[in-house]
Amino acid sequence: MLEIKNLNVNYGAIRAIRNVSLRVEKGEIVSLIGCNGAGKTTILRAISGLHRPESGSVTLDGIELTQLKAHNIVRKGISQAPERRGIFPNLTVFENLLMGGFTRRLSPADYDKVYGLFPRLGERRQQVAGTLSGGEQQMLAISRALLAQPKVILLDEPSLGLAPQITKTIFETIQRINKEGTTVLLVEQNAHAALKIANRGYVIEVGEIILSDAADKLLHNDDVRKAYLGEI
């Protein structure tokens, strides 16, 4: 469904991403793990049209995306819940959700669906988003991305700064979203949690993919366990 081939992304004279290739098949959860600064977010920004690659291709169902503007990539079927949520803090929960559905006419059933995923948002629909807790803001970011009805949702560090119980809720919901038909590319520093729910995983270091395998095999890979799972 989503395929990246030989992707190179620069920040000025710095090559941030080097010949990265990865794929996400329909119905999968694929995790991309790595340390801070490894290039995970840059890959998602390149997929979403927020950073133009120097070279390489990004395709969705065979359609090249690298020359499209970001809003047109959303229309093609990719939406993103960005790192640190990126909500509109001065708008209400409902108004933030409305922004997520800019590509289509939203119905009450659309809102009911995300309120079903995250009942707290339904309770706080008229609350100003900037006053929500961190966990609630993450729920809002994911829900806003879902209202575009994406084929593939990109999730960037959804557990960042969250308490363990809220993190558990977020990851359970990601699995539910996937079971209901949305393909997921998950960038996450919590490698153990990410690989536990994924079908496959990629490991990135200093802008390069160094390893890819089934998620359960990565969980038991000694090098991955030492470097990313805090195990010796």
N, CA, C and O of each residue as an XYZ file, in Angstrom:
928
protein
N       0.820     -1.195      0.000
C       0.000      0.000      0.000
C       0.866      1.262      0.000
O       0.789      2.067     -0.928
N       1.695      1.436      1.046
C       2.611      2.579      1.140
C       4.023      2.068      0.941
O       4.459      1.140      1.623
N       4.738      2.675      0.003
C       6.099      2.210     -0.275
C       7.046      3.391     -0.445
O       6.753      4.343     -1.168
N       8.170      3.312      0.227
C       9.242      4.300      0.113
C      10.436      3.601     -0.508
O      10.818      2.513     -0.079
N      11.028      4.226     -1.521
C      12.193      3.649     -2.183
C      13.316      4.674     -2.269
O      13.138      5.768     -2.806
N      14.472      4.304     -1.732
C      15.713      5.085     -1.873
C      15.500      6.559     -1.538
O      15.913      7.441     -2.290
N      14.862      6.812     -0.422
C      14.525      8.173     -0.026
C      15.739      8.874      0.572
O      16.410      8.343      1.457
N      16.008     10.078      0.072
C      17.056     10.939      0.613
C      16.455     12.294      0.943
O      15.793     12.915      0.111
N      16.696     12.747      2.181
C      16.165     14.027      2.634
C      17.298     14.832      3.250
O      18.049     14.326      4.084
N      17.416     16.074      2.840
C      18.465     16.958      3.354
C      17.875     18.076      4.197
O      16.762     18.543      3.955
N      18.645     18.493      5.191
C      18.403     19.759      5.890
C      19.610     20.639      5.583
O      20.641     20.547      6.249
N      19.475     21.483      4.581
C      20.617     22.259      4.121
C      21.689     21.324      3.581
O      21.428     20.524      2.681
N      22.901     21.426      4.134
C      24.002     20.581      3.680
C      24.032     19.228      4.384
O      24.884     18.389      4.089
N      23.110     19.018      5.308
C      23.116     17.788      6.106
C      22.160     16.772      5.489
O      20.989     17.075      5.265
N      22.654     15.580      5.218
C      21.818     14.485      4.722
C      21.194     13.799      5.932
O      21.864     13.061      6.655
N      19.885     14.054      6.147
C      19.194     13.524      7.323
C      18.700     12.108      7.112
O      18.672     11.307      8.047
N      18.307     11.795      5.874
C      17.804     10.468      5.533
C      18.597      9.967      4.335
O      18.745     10.678      3.342
N      19.113      8.729      4.430
C      19.994      8.194      3.397
C      19.431      6.900      2.821
O      19.429      5.861      3.481
N      18.960      6.975      1.602
C      18.552      5.784      0.843
C      17.627      4.862      1.640
O      17.809      3.645      1.670
N      16.644      5.469      2.275
C      15.700      4.687      3.076
C      14.642      4.050      2.180
O      14.049      4.713      1.328
N      14.419      2.765      2.386
C      13.344      2.047      1.711
C      12.553      1.275      2.760
O      13.125      0.600      3.616
N      11.245      1.385      2.681
C      10.376      0.599      3.561
C       9.003      0.500      2.922
O       8.661      1.269      2.024
N       8.229     -0.453      3.399
C       6.884     -0.633      2.872
C       5.920     -0.934      4.012
O       6.298     -1.480      5.049
N       4.676     -0.565      3.789
C       3.602     -0.856      4.738
C       2.465     -1.466      3.939
O       1.863     -0.804      3.094
N       2.176     -2.727      4.207
C       1.114     -3.410      3.473
C      -0.249     -3.075      4.063
O      -0.360     -2.709      5.233
N      -1.275     -3.205      3.244
C      -2.643     -2.938      3.689
C      -2.982     -3.785      4.911
O      -2.770     -4.997      4.920
N      -3.510     -3.129      5.940
C      -3.944     -3.835      7.139
C      -2.880     -4.034      8.191
O      -3.170     -4.577      9.257
N      -1.657     -3.613      7.927
C      -0.567     -3.814      8.885
C      -0.465     -2.673      9.893
O      -0.953     -1.564      9.674
N       0.191     -2.993     11.003
C       0.830     -1.986     11.850
C       2.328     -2.199     11.686
O       2.848     -3.272     11.993
N       3.012     -1.181     11.203
C       4.466     -1.240     11.038
C       5.091     -0.199     11.964
O       4.705      0.969     11.944
N       6.054     -0.628     12.770
C       6.722      0.272     13.710
C       8.101      0.659     13.187
O       8.853     -0.171     12.675
N       8.404      1.933     13.332
C       9.723      2.470     12.999
C      10.348      2.952     14.296
O       9.870      3.913     14.899
N      11.420      2.284     14.731
C      12.022      2.610     16.019
C      13.450      3.100     15.823
O      14.112      2.782     14.834
N      13.902      3.882     16.793
C      15.249      4.431     16.744
C      15.409      5.501     17.796
O      14.429      5.938     18.399
N      16.630      5.924     18.021
C      16.917      6.942     19.031
C      16.463      8.321     18.566
O      16.138      8.517     17.395
N      16.446      9.266     19.489
C      16.183     10.660     19.138
C      17.180     11.119     18.080
O      18.376     10.846     18.187
N      16.691     11.809     17.070
C      17.556     12.341     16.028
C      17.932     11.349     14.954
O      18.741     11.659     14.079
N      17.354     10.149     15.004
C      17.714      9.130     14.010
C      17.099      9.388     12.647
O      17.594      8.890     11.636
N      16.010     10.173     12.610
C      15.376     10.492     11.340
C      13.945     10.008     11.202
O      13.367     10.076     10.118
N      13.366      9.516     12.295
C      12.013      8.953     12.238
C      10.981      9.997     11.822
O      10.190      9.770     10.907
N      10.995     11.130     12.493
C      10.023     12.176     12.182
C      10.247     12.737     10.788
O       9.286     13.076     10.098
N      11.489     12.837     10.368
C      11.785     13.350      9.024
C      11.148     12.461      7.956
O      10.632     12.967      6.959
N      11.180     11.150      8.155
C      10.541     10.240      7.204
C       9.042     10.510      7.132
O       8.475     10.575      6.041
N       8.398     10.667      8.284
C       6.958     10.940      8.276
C       6.651     12.278      7.615
O       5.662     12.401      6.893
N       7.479     13.264      7.854
C       7.264     14.575      7.229
C       7.434     14.492      5.708
O       6.730     15.174      4.963
N       8.362     13.660      5.258
C       8.539     13.485      3.815
C       7.331     12.771      3.202
O       6.884     13.136      2.115
N       6.805     11.762      3.888
C       5.614     11.068      3.407
C       4.443     12.034      3.304
O       3.684     11.994      2.336
N       4.295     12.901      4.301
C       3.146     13.802      4.385
C       3.269     15.038      3.502
O       2.327     15.826      3.414
N       4.410     15.221      2.851
C       4.591     16.388      2.004
C       5.022     17.633      2.739
O       4.954     18.734      2.192
N       5.464     17.475      3.975
C       5.905     18.621      4.769
C       7.389     18.912      4.592
O       7.877     19.966      5.000
N       8.103     17.967      3.981
C       9.521     18.183      3.659
C       9.798     17.488      2.332
O       9.594     16.280      2.203
N      10.255     18.239      1.363
C      10.467     17.693      0.021
C      11.751     16.871     -0.025
O      12.817     17.387      0.312
N      11.676     15.605     -0.433
C      12.893     14.789     -0.534
C      13.850     15.311     -1.600
O      13.437     15.931     -2.581
N      15.114     15.052     -1.390
C      16.129     15.352     -2.409
C      15.997     14.367     -3.571
O      16.155     14.739     -4.734
N      15.706     13.108     -3.242
C      15.517     12.087     -4.271
C      14.778     10.910     -3.650
O      14.581     10.853     -2.437
N      14.374      9.974     -4.502
C      13.636      8.810     -4.050
C      12.150      8.964     -4.294
O      11.700      9.993     -4.797
N      11.390      7.944     -3.940
C       9.956      7.966     -4.202
C       9.161      7.546     -2.973
O       9.619      6.772     -2.133
N       7.951      8.090     -2.904
C       6.963      7.689     -1.905
C       5.673      7.450     -2.673
O       5.150      8.366     -3.307
N       5.157      6.233     -2.623
C       3.944      5.923     -3.363
C       2.888      5.334     -2.440
O       3.203      4.621     -1.488
N       1.632      5.643     -2.736
C       0.479      5.054     -2.067
C      -0.385      4.415     -3.129
O      -0.893      5.098     -4.019
N      -0.553      3.107     -3.039
C      -1.295      2.360     -4.066
C      -0.767      2.670     -5.462
O      -1.531      2.778     -6.422
N       0.566      2.811     -5.558
C       1.201      3.054     -6.844
C       1.211      4.488     -7.313
O       1.766      4.778     -8.374
N       0.607      5.412     -6.549
C       0.555      6.826     -6.918
C       1.714      7.562     -6.264
O       1.876      7.506     -5.045
N       2.524      8.254     -7.066
C       3.675      9.001     -6.554
C       3.185     10.226     -5.780
O       2.331     10.977     -6.250
N       3.756     10.412     -4.563
C       3.310     11.494     -3.691
C       4.306     12.630     -3.545
O       3.945     13.705     -3.065
N       5.551     12.418     -3.949
C       6.599     13.370     -3.572
C       6.434     14.752     -4.184
O       7.007     15.713     -3.671
N       5.670     14.884     -5.262
C       5.471     16.197     -5.872
C       4.148     16.837     -5.479
O       3.825     17.931     -5.941
N       3.376     16.159     -4.624
C       2.085     16.688     -4.204
C       2.224     17.565     -2.969
O       3.121     17.367     -2.150
N       1.330     18.533     -2.845
C       1.279     19.341     -1.634
C       0.627     18.541     -0.515
O      -0.092     17.571     -0.756
N       0.893     18.971      0.714
C       0.471     18.196      1.886
C      -1.032     17.956      1.910
O      -1.465     16.844      2.212
N      -1.842     18.970      1.600
C      -3.294     18.786      1.694
C      -3.798     17.803      0.639
O      -4.806     17.127      0.848
N      -3.104     17.724     -0.486
C      -3.490     16.753     -1.506
C      -3.076     15.336     -1.125
O      -3.732     14.373     -1.521
N      -2.004     15.201     -0.367
C      -1.614     13.891      0.140
C      -2.658     13.376      1.131
O      -2.955     12.181      1.158
N      -3.213     14.277      1.943
C      -4.326     13.889      2.825
C      -5.493     13.377      1.990
O      -6.107     12.363      2.322
N      -5.791     14.075      0.920
C      -6.904     13.650      0.054
C      -6.641     12.292     -0.591
O      -7.583     11.554     -0.879
N      -5.379     11.957     -0.819
C      -5.041     10.654     -1.409
C      -5.190      9.514     -0.403
O      -5.329      8.353     -0.790
N      -5.159      9.853      0.907
C      -5.403      8.798      1.881
C      -4.383      8.651      2.984
O      -4.314      7.596      3.615
N      -3.576      9.691      3.241
C      -2.598      9.643      4.336
C      -2.827     10.829      5.265
O      -2.858     11.977      4.821
N      -2.984     10.550      6.541
C      -3.057     11.629      7.524
C      -2.116     11.320      8.671
O      -1.678     10.182      8.839
N      -1.807     12.342      9.463
C      -0.772     12.201     10.482
C      -1.201     12.833     11.797
O      -1.777     13.920     11.820
N      -0.914     12.138     12.890
C      -0.975     12.725     14.221
C       0.469     13.031     14.597
O       1.229     12.115     14.910
N       0.861     14.303     14.571
C       2.290     14.632     14.665
C       2.848     14.510     16.071
O       2.116     14.427     17.057
N       4.174     14.501     16.126
C       4.861     14.543     17.413
C       4.430     15.786     18.181
O       4.302     16.866     17.604
N       4.208     15.634     19.472
C       3.762     16.715     20.360
C       2.381     17.248     19.969
O       2.022     18.381     20.288
N       1.622     16.406     19.275
C       0.188     16.534     19.028
C      -0.217     17.567     17.984
O      -1.024     17.260     17.107
N       0.324     18.788     18.053
C       0.015     19.792     17.037
C      -1.441     20.210     17.004
O      -1.962     20.558     15.944
N      -2.105     20.180     18.153
C      -3.496     20.630     18.187
C      -3.559     22.154     18.105
O      -2.545     22.835     18.253
N      -4.749     22.672     17.869
C      -4.981     24.117     17.899
C      -5.452     24.473     19.305
O      -6.621     24.265     19.629
N      -4.558     25.011     20.155
C      -4.868     25.128     21.584
C      -5.990     26.103     21.911
O      -6.632     25.976     22.954
N      -6.238     27.080     21.032
C      -7.265     28.079     21.319
C      -8.642     27.708     20.772
O      -9.620     28.424     20.986
N      -8.705     26.574     20.058
C      -9.979     26.087     19.561
C     -10.519     25.007     20.492
O      -9.765     24.391     21.246
N     -11.827     24.785     20.432
C     -12.422     23.733     21.240
C     -12.067     22.359     20.665
O     -11.543     22.244     19.557
N     -12.365     21.339     21.439
C     -12.184     19.958     20.958
C     -12.965     19.756     19.669
O     -12.427     19.233     18.694
N     -14.227     20.165     19.653
C     -15.061     20.001     18.462
C     -14.471     20.735     17.260
O     -14.454     20.199     16.152
N     -13.986     21.962     17.476
C     -13.419     22.739     16.360
C     -12.139     22.098     15.837
O     -11.889     22.123     14.632
N     -11.330     21.529     16.715
C     -10.142     20.794     16.269
C     -10.532     19.604     15.400
O      -9.913     19.355     14.365
N     -11.541     18.884     15.815
C     -12.007     17.743     15.032
C     -12.541     18.192     13.684
O     -12.320     17.527     12.672
N     -13.234     19.305     13.666
C     -13.760     19.845     12.413
C     -12.629     20.128     11.429
O     -12.779     19.904     10.228
N     -11.497     20.621     11.936
C     -10.344     20.885     11.080
C      -9.809     19.589     10.464
O      -9.313     19.598      9.338
N      -9.909     18.482     11.196
C      -9.422     17.208     10.686
C     -10.221     16.688      9.514
O      -9.711     15.902      8.716
N     -11.463     17.111      9.397
C     -12.314     16.635      8.315
C     -12.438     17.607      7.161
O     -13.463     17.630      6.480
N     -11.405     18.417      6.925
C     -11.515     19.465      5.912
C     -11.659     18.911      4.500
O     -12.106     19.626      3.604
N     -11.291     17.654      4.286
C     -11.345     17.087      2.935
C     -12.707     16.496      2.600
O     -12.929     16.076      1.464
N     -13.624     16.456      3.563
C     -14.891     15.777      3.337
C     -15.987     16.390      4.195
O     -15.709     17.146      5.127
N     -17.222     16.064      3.880
C     -18.351     16.546      4.672
C     -18.572     15.595      5.841
O     -18.897     14.424      5.648
N     -18.395     16.105      7.046
C     -18.523     15.267      8.231
C     -19.985     15.124      8.644
O     -20.787     16.044      8.483
N     -20.308     13.958      9.174
C     -21.658     13.685      9.662
C     -21.608     13.446     11.168
O     -20.530     13.204     11.712
N     -22.750     13.509     11.851
C     -22.749     13.189     13.286
C     -22.153     11.811     13.578
O     -21.547     11.608     14.630
N     -22.324     10.866     12.652
C     -21.765      9.519     12.859
C     -20.243      9.540     12.904
O     -19.631      8.741     13.614
N     -19.623     10.458     12.143
C     -18.166     10.570     12.167
C     -17.680     10.978     13.558
O     -16.723     10.412     14.087
N     -18.356     11.971     14.140
C     -17.979     12.410     15.482
C     -18.267     11.323     16.510
O     -17.477     11.100     17.427
N     -19.401     10.651     16.352
C     -19.744      9.579     17.290
C     -18.690      8.485     17.280
O     -18.409      7.876     18.312
N     -18.102      8.233     16.102
C     -17.083      7.183     16.002
C     -15.859      7.525     16.839
O     -15.363      6.677     17.581
N     -15.361      8.763     16.728
C     -14.166      9.117     17.510
C     -14.508      9.286     18.987
O     -13.677      9.004     19.850
N     -15.722      9.743     19.285
C     -16.123      9.808     20.690
C     -16.256      8.399     21.273
O     -16.053      8.197     22.470
N     -16.595      7.432     20.424
C     -16.637      6.045     20.865
C     -15.252      5.502     21.169
O     -15.071      4.731     22.112
N     -14.263      5.913     20.358
C     -12.878      5.517     20.616
C     -12.349      6.162     21.884
O     -11.681      5.519     22.694
N     -12.660      7.446     22.044
C     -12.150      8.220     23.176
C     -13.321      8.957     23.836
O     -13.563     10.123     23.525
N     -14.046      8.300     24.737
C     -15.213      8.936     25.366
C     -14.910     10.264     26.048
O     -15.782     11.129     26.138
N     -13.675     10.433     26.530
C     -13.334     11.703     27.192
C     -13.517     12.887     26.245
O     -13.912     13.969     26.679
N     -13.237     12.692     24.966
C     -13.396     13.799     24.014
C     -14.855     14.173     23.861
O     -15.180     15.350     23.705
N     -15.738     13.191     23.903
C     -17.160     13.488     23.849
C     -17.603     14.296     25.046
O     -18.437     15.193     24.924
N     -17.045     13.981     26.208
C     -17.389     14.711     27.425
C     -16.850     16.136     27.398
O     -17.399     17.021     28.054
N     -15.768     16.363     26.637
C     -15.086     17.655     26.643
C     -15.171     18.363     25.291
O     -14.325     19.200     24.978
N     -16.157     18.042     24.510
C     -16.200     18.546     23.126
C     -16.213     20.067     23.039
O     -15.736     20.622     22.049
N     -16.742     20.752     24.040
C     -16.764     22.215     24.013
C     -15.651     22.838     24.849
O     -15.621     24.054     25.037
N     -14.748     22.018     25.345
C     -13.626     22.529     26.136
C     -12.518     23.019     25.214
O     -12.277     22.430     24.161
N     -11.845     24.098     25.609
C     -10.720     24.608     24.831
C      -9.593     23.577     24.884
O      -9.214     23.112     25.959
N      -9.068     23.231     23.723
C      -8.149     22.097     23.618
C      -6.865     22.302     24.405
O      -6.286     21.340     24.910
N      -6.415     23.544     24.512
C      -5.184     23.806     25.242
C      -5.270     23.533     26.721
O      -4.244     23.475     27.400
N      -6.486     23.362     27.243
C      -6.656     23.069     28.671
C      -6.786     21.574     28.949
O      -6.931     21.173     30.104
N      -6.735     20.749     27.913
C      -6.792     19.301     28.097
C      -5.484     18.779     28.680
O      -4.443     19.426     28.566
N      -5.543     17.624     29.295
C      -4.320     16.957     29.744
C      -3.529     16.466     28.531
O      -4.042     16.444     27.413
N      -2.276     16.072     28.764
C      -1.460     15.572     27.661
C      -2.069     14.355     26.991
O      -2.060     14.248     25.765
N      -2.598     13.438     27.788
C      -3.225     12.256     27.221
C      -4.447     12.585     26.394
O      -4.661     11.998     25.333
N      -5.250     13.520     26.871
C      -6.442     13.934     26.128
C      -6.066     14.641     24.838
O      -6.739     14.475     23.821
N      -5.001     15.425     24.868
C      -4.542     16.080     23.644
C      -4.071     15.050     22.617
O      -4.285     15.229     21.418
N      -3.428     13.968     23.083
C      -3.013     12.916     22.155
C      -4.225     12.211     21.563
O      -4.238     11.891     20.375
N      -5.230     11.969     22.372
C      -6.483     11.403     21.866
C      -7.081     12.302     20.795
O      -7.580     11.822     19.776
N      -7.028     13.593     21.028
C      -7.576     14.555     20.071
C      -6.783     14.546     18.771
O      -7.363     14.592     17.686
N      -5.461     14.487     18.878
C      -4.621     14.477     17.670
C      -4.904     13.251     16.807
O      -5.001     13.355     15.585
N      -5.034     12.097     17.444
C      -5.329     10.869     16.702
C      -6.724     10.946     16.084
O      -6.914     10.580     14.924
N      -7.691     11.419     16.856
C      -9.065     11.520     16.353
C      -9.157     12.482     15.182
O      -9.850     12.207     14.202
N      -8.469     13.599     15.276
C      -8.477     14.572     14.175
C      -7.931     13.945     12.901
O      -8.478     14.158     11.818
N      -6.850     13.170     13.025
C      -6.284     12.504     11.851
C      -7.253     11.472     11.283
O      -7.331     11.305     10.066
N      -7.984     10.786     12.140
C      -8.916      9.754     11.678
C     -10.096     10.331     10.910
O     -10.666      9.656     10.053
N     -10.466     11.569     11.207
C     -11.632     12.157     10.553
C     -11.393     12.439      9.074
O     -12.342     12.730      8.346
N     -10.160     12.361      8.621
C      -9.887     12.435      7.180
C     -10.153     11.099      6.494
O     -10.009     10.986      5.276
N     -10.540     10.091      7.266
C     -10.752      8.723      6.768
C      -9.545      8.221      5.967
O      -9.680      7.858      4.798
N      -8.371      8.201      6.597
C      -7.165      7.809      5.860
C      -7.116      6.312      5.573
O      -7.676      5.497      6.305
N      -6.434      5.981      4.492
C      -6.061      4.586      4.261
C      -4.908      4.212      5.198
O      -4.847      3.105      5.732
N      -3.995      5.175      5.378
C      -2.830      4.983      6.253
C      -2.755      6.156      7.215
O      -2.797      7.313      6.796
N      -2.645      5.861      8.501
C      -2.444      6.910      9.490
C      -1.008      6.829      9.997
O      -0.516      5.750     10.327
N      -0.344      7.977     10.054
C       1.021      8.085     10.554
C       0.955      8.615     11.983
O       0.401      9.687     12.229
N       1.511      7.874     12.907
C       1.483      8.259     14.321
C       2.907      8.503     14.793
O       3.739      7.596     14.779
N       3.180      9.735     15.211
C       4.537     10.129     15.596
C       4.621     10.291     17.102
O       4.099     11.254     17.665
N       5.280      9.344     17.748
C       5.515      9.350     19.196
C       4.219      9.548     19.992
O       4.132     10.489     20.781
N       3.214      8.687     19.807
C       1.946      8.893     20.511
C       2.031      8.738     22.019
O       1.141      9.209     22.728
N       3.082      8.087     22.541
C       3.176      7.918     23.997
C       4.038      8.993     24.655
O       4.241      8.955     25.869
N       4.546      9.944     23.883
C       5.502     10.921     24.403
C       4.916     11.699     25.581
O       3.889     12.364     25.449
N       5.583     11.607     26.735
C       5.211     12.381     27.903
C       3.971     11.900     28.633
O       3.457     12.608     29.499
N       3.477     10.713     28.306
C       2.237     10.232     28.907
C       2.510      9.248     30.044
O       3.520      8.544     30.053
N       1.585      9.219     30.997
C       1.664      8.260     32.092
C       1.443      6.845     31.553
O       0.792      6.670     30.522
N       1.982      5.832     32.245
C       1.863      4.453     31.743
C       0.437      4.008     31.454
O       0.206      3.340     30.446
N      -0.529      4.354     32.303
C      -1.897      3.897     32.078
C      -2.502      4.537     30.839
O      -3.238      3.890     30.094
N      -2.185      5.825     30.619
C      -2.686      6.500     29.414
C      -2.005      5.920     28.179
O      -2.645      5.735     27.144
N      -0.710      5.635     28.284
C       0.007      5.000     27.176
C      -0.650      3.673     26.810
O      -0.826      3.372     25.629
N      -1.010      2.886     27.805
C      -1.681      1.604     27.566
C      -2.989      1.821     26.802
O      -3.290      1.085     25.862
N      -3.756      2.820     27.201
C      -5.019      3.123     26.523
C      -4.776      3.527     25.076
O      -5.499      3.093     24.180
N      -3.765      4.355     24.844
C      -3.465      4.821     23.484
C      -3.085      3.637     22.593
O      -3.558      3.544     21.460
N      -2.244      2.739     23.088
C      -1.807      1.606     22.269
C      -2.943      0.615     22.029
O      -3.023      0.022     20.953
N      -3.806      0.431     22.992
C      -4.978     -0.418     22.779
C      -5.879      0.175     21.703
O      -6.452     -0.549     20.889
N      -5.998      1.494     21.709
C      -6.841      2.152     20.711
C      -6.223      2.069     19.324
O      -6.942      1.920     18.336
N      -4.898      2.163     19.234
C      -4.224      1.999     17.941
C      -4.548      0.625     17.360
O      -4.825      0.499     16.167
N      -4.512     -0.397     18.202
C      -4.868     -1.738     17.732
C      -6.315     -1.799     17.257
O      -6.615     -2.442     16.252
N      -7.193     -1.145     17.963
C      -8.610     -1.132     17.576
C      -8.791     -0.418     16.246
O      -9.520     -0.894     15.375
N      -8.130      0.723     16.086
C      -8.202      1.464     14.825
C      -7.754      0.579     13.667
O      -8.376      0.563     12.605
N      -6.667     -0.156     13.886
C      -6.140     -1.034     12.852
C      -7.116     -2.165     12.533
O      -7.330     -2.485     11.363
N      -7.704     -2.768     13.553
C      -8.654     -3.859     13.336
C      -9.896     -3.389     12.584
O     -10.557     -4.172     11.902
N     -10.201     -2.102     12.718
C     -11.366     -1.555     12.026
C     -11.050     -1.111     10.606
O     -11.918     -0.584      9.910
N      -9.778     -1.327     10.163
C      -9.484     -1.159      8.754
C      -8.460     -0.114      8.360
O      -8.210      0.074      7.169
N      -7.859      0.570      9.321
C      -6.873      1.599      8.992
C      -5.461      1.053      9.162
O      -5.112      0.539     10.225
N      -4.662      1.164      8.127
C      -3.262      0.754      8.168
C      -2.465      1.789      8.969
O      -2.765      2.981      8.905
N      -1.456      1.345      9.720
C      -0.744      2.224     10.654
C       0.763      2.145     10.435
O       1.343      1.061     10.380
N       1.387      3.324     10.311
C       2.842      3.441     10.409
C       3.131      4.192     11.693
O       2.775      5.362     11.835
N       3.780      3.512     12.628
C       3.949      4.007     13.987
C       5.408      4.309     14.266
O       6.254      3.416     14.215
N       5.703      5.567     14.563
C       7.033      5.987     15.022
C       6.968      6.120     16.527
O       6.097      6.807     17.060
N       7.893      5.460     17.217
C       7.762      5.407     18.669
C       9.094      5.081     19.326
O       9.790      4.152     18.919
N       9.444      5.871     20.364
C      10.648      5.570     21.138
C      10.440      4.438     22.119
O      11.389      3.747     22.492
N       9.199      4.244     22.539
C       8.877      3.114     23.418
C       8.848      1.862     22.546
O       7.786      1.379     22.154
N      10.033      1.357     22.257
C      10.170      0.282     21.271
C       9.436     -0.974     21.683
O       8.854     -1.660     20.842
N       9.456     -1.284     22.964
C       8.798     -2.505     23.420
C       7.295     -2.434     23.158
O       6.719     -3.376     22.614
N       6.658     -1.333     23.539
C       5.221     -1.189     23.326
C       4.885     -1.184     21.839
O       3.888     -1.772     21.419
N       5.725     -0.515     21.041
C       5.458     -0.419     19.605
C       5.557     -1.779     18.928
O       4.700     -2.134     18.118
N       6.593     -2.538     19.253
C       6.783     -3.835     18.612
C       5.767     -4.869     19.097
O       5.447     -5.809     18.371
N       5.266     -4.702     20.308
C       4.271     -5.641     20.838
C       2.984     -5.626     20.020
O       2.302     -6.646     19.926
N       2.640     -4.471     19.423
C       1.380     -4.393     18.678
C       1.589     -4.433     17.165
O       0.619     -4.455     16.407
N       2.847     -4.443     16.724
C       3.135     -4.339     15.287
C       3.212     -5.709     14.617
O       3.443     -6.733     15.260
N       3.009     -5.688     13.303
C       3.274     -6.866     12.479
C       4.746     -6.954     12.111
O       5.360     -8.018     12.186
N       5.296     -5.818     11.714
C       6.696     -5.757     11.312
C       7.321     -4.486     11.863
O       6.624     -3.569     12.298
N       8.657     -4.451     11.834
C       9.335     -3.268     12.330
C      10.594     -2.959     11.546
O      11.197     -3.837     10.928
N      10.979     -1.690     11.582
C      12.229     -1.214     11.000
C      13.004     -0.476     12.088
O      12.419      0.218     12.919
N      14.316     -0.634     12.073
C      15.191      0.073     13.004
C      16.019      1.069     12.198
O      16.646      0.704     11.203
N      16.018      2.330     12.632
C      16.754      3.375     11.934
C      17.826      3.944     12.853
O      17.587      4.189     14.035
N      19.016      4.149     12.286
C      20.121      4.796     12.997
C      20.766      5.803     12.066
O      21.134      5.481     10.936
N      20.898      7.025     12.556
C      21.583      8.104     11.837
C      21.106      8.167     10.376
O      21.915      8.241      9.451
N      19.800      8.138     10.192
C      19.219      8.344      8.873
C      19.182      7.140      7.964
O      18.783      7.258      6.805
N      19.596      5.960      8.465
C      19.615      4.762      7.628
C      18.878      3.612      8.303
O      18.980      3.423      9.515
N      18.137      2.848      7.511
C      17.521      1.633      8.021
C      18.602      0.570      8.159
O      19.251      0.206      7.179
N      18.792      0.077      9.370
C      19.851     -0.907      9.606
C      19.306     -2.321      9.804
O      20.055     -3.297      9.751
N      17.991     -2.422     10.032
C      17.422     -3.732     10.311
C      15.917     -3.690     10.082
O      15.262     -2.697     10.399
N      15.376     -4.763      9.535
C      13.923     -4.908      9.422
C      13.581     -6.372      9.588
O      14.334     -7.251      9.168
N      12.420     -6.631     10.215
C      12.032     -8.017     10.450
C      10.610     -8.028     11.006
O      10.021     -6.979     11.268
N      10.074     -9.230     11.180
C       8.809     -9.373     11.895
C       8.974     -8.796     13.297
O      10.042     -8.915     13.898
N       7.928     -8.175     13.813
C       8.039     -7.477     15.093
C       8.439     -8.418     16.225
O       9.249     -8.047     17.075
N       7.886     -9.626     16.248
C       8.228    -10.537     17.336
C       9.693    -10.961     17.278
O      10.312    -11.221     18.311
N      10.246    -11.031     16.063
C      11.667    -11.375     15.948
C      12.547    -10.217     16.419
O      13.586    -10.437     17.042
N      12.135     -8.993     16.124
C      12.896     -7.845     16.616
C      12.857     -7.773     18.140
O      13.841     -7.390     18.774
N      11.721     -8.139     18.724
C      11.611     -8.133     20.181
C      12.610     -9.097     20.830
O      13.028     -8.893     21.970
N      12.982    -10.135     20.103
C      13.894    -11.133     20.656
C      15.307    -11.045     20.059
O      16.150    -11.907     20.309
N      15.547    -10.003     19.277
C      16.872     -9.785     18.713
C      17.777     -9.179     19.793
O      17.440     -8.148     20.376
N      18.903     -9.805     20.055
C      19.775     -9.358     21.148
C      20.243     -7.921     20.972
O      20.280     -7.163     21.941
N      20.600     -7.534     19.751
C      21.077     -6.171     19.521
C      19.967     -5.154     19.757
O      20.207     -4.097     20.341
N      18.765     -5.463     19.309
C      17.625     -4.565     19.516
C      17.295     -4.476     21.004
O      17.010     -3.394     21.517
N      17.334     -5.594     21.682
C      17.019     -5.603     23.115
C      18.012     -4.751     23.901
O      17.620     -4.035     24.822
N      19.285     -4.824     23.546
C      20.303     -4.052     24.240
C      20.190     -2.562     23.937
O      20.317     -1.728     24.834
N      19.952     -2.232     22.673
C      19.992     -0.829     22.245
C      18.691     -0.077     22.523
O      18.715      1.113     22.836
N      17.541     -0.779     22.407
C      16.253     -0.070     22.420
C      15.273     -0.543     23.478
O      14.303      0.154     23.776
N      15.511     -1.725     24.054
C      14.572     -2.242     25.026
C      15.122     -2.207     26.451
O      14.454     -2.641     27.390
N      16.333     -1.693     26.607
C      16.915     -1.565     27.933
C      17.255     -2.889     28.570
O      17.271     -3.010     29.795
N      17.528     -3.890     27.740
C      17.849     -5.209     28.255
C      19.306     -5.550     27.924
O      19.855     -5.074     26.930
N      19.921     -6.378     28.770
C      21.324     -6.794     28.563
C      21.387     -8.322     28.530
O      22.466     -8.891     28.367
